[in-house]
Amino acid sequence: MEAVRRKALLGTSLVSPTDEKYNENIYGNISYDLNHAVRFAVEYERLTTSHLGIPPGSTDNKGHADRFQVSAIYFF
């Protein structure tokens, strides 16, 4: 499991409501080898973004996305 966070510099006078305040990415993955030819894996990822103001057409200054992926790999 790993968490990554990037903060934008707020010391500028050219700030727009659509400028990002921070991005956050948290993800984890697990894989299991069933035998020498088959591998199963799952991954979860959560993305979060915060803006300095409320962007046009939005009701909040934060947004997030949850992503879940499942895969089965067959090795020849």
C-alpha positions as CSV (number, residue, x, y, z in Angstrom):
1,M,0.0,0.0,0.0
2,E,1.4,3.4,-0.9
3,A,0.1,7.0,-0.5
4,V,1.3,9.9,-2.6
5,R,0.4,13.5,-2.0
6,R,1.4,16.5,-4.0
7,K,0.8,20.1,-2.8
8,A,0.8,23.1,-5.1
9,L,2.7,26.2,-4.1
10,L,0.2,28.7,-2.7
11,G,2.6,31.7,-2.6
12,T,1.6,33.1,-6.0
13,S,-0.8,36.0,-6.8
14,L,-2.0,34.3,-10.0
15,V,-4.5,32.0,-8.3
16,S,-7.6,30.7,-10.1
17,P,-10.5,28.7,-8.5
18,T,-9.6,25.9,-10.9
19,D,-6.0,25.6,-9.6
20,E,-5.3,22.4,-7.7
21,K,-4.5,22.7,-4.0
22,Y,-3.4,19.1,-3.7
23,N,-3.7,15.6,-5.4
24,E,-3.7,12.4,-3.4
25,N,-3.3,8.9,-4.7
26,I,-3.7,5.8,-2.5
27,Y,-3.4,2.4,-4.0
28,G,-2.8,-1.3,-3.1
29,N,-2.5,-4.5,-5.1
30,I,-2.4,-8.2,-4.4
31,S,-1.5,-11.0,-6.7
32,Y,-1.7,-14.8,-6.3
33,D,-0.1,-17.4,-8.5
34,L,-2.5,-20.3,-8.7
35,N,0.1,-22.5,-10.5
36,H,3.0,-21.9,-12.9
37,A,0.7,-20.7,-15.7
38,V,-2.1,-18.7,-14.0
39,R,-1.9,-15.6,-11.9
40,F,-4.8,-13.6,-10.4
41,A,-4.5,-10.0,-9.2
42,V,-6.7,-7.3,-7.7
43,E,-5.9,-3.6,-7.4
44,Y,-7.7,-0.7,-5.6
45,E,-6.9,3.0,-6.2
46,R,-8.4,6.1,-4.7
47,L,-7.8,9.5,-6.3
48,T,-8.6,12.7,-4.5
49,T,-8.2,16.3,-5.8
50,S,-8.8,19.6,-3.9
51,H,-9.1,22.9,-5.7
52,L,-8.4,26.4,-4.3
53,G,-11.9,27.5,-5.1
54,I,-15.1,26.0,-6.6
55,P,-14.5,25.4,-10.3
56,P,-17.3,26.6,-12.7
57,G,-20.1,24.0,-13.0
58,S,-19.2,22.3,-9.8
59,T,-20.8,22.3,-6.3
60,D,-17.7,21.6,-4.3
61,N,-13.9,22.1,-4.4
62,K,-13.1,18.4,-3.9
63,G,-13.4,15.4,-6.2
64,H,-12.5,11.8,-5.9
65,A,-12.6,8.6,-7.9
66,D,-12.5,5.0,-6.7
67,R,-11.0,2.4,-9.1
68,F,-11.1,-1.4,-8.6
69,Q,-9.4,-3.7,-11.1
70,V,-9.3,-7.5,-11.3
71,S,-7.1,-9.5,-13.7
72,A,-6.3,-13.1,-14.6
73,I,-3.1,-13.7,-16.5
74,Y,-2.3,-17.0,-18.3
75,F,1.4,-17.6,-19.2
76,F,2.1,-19.7,-22.2
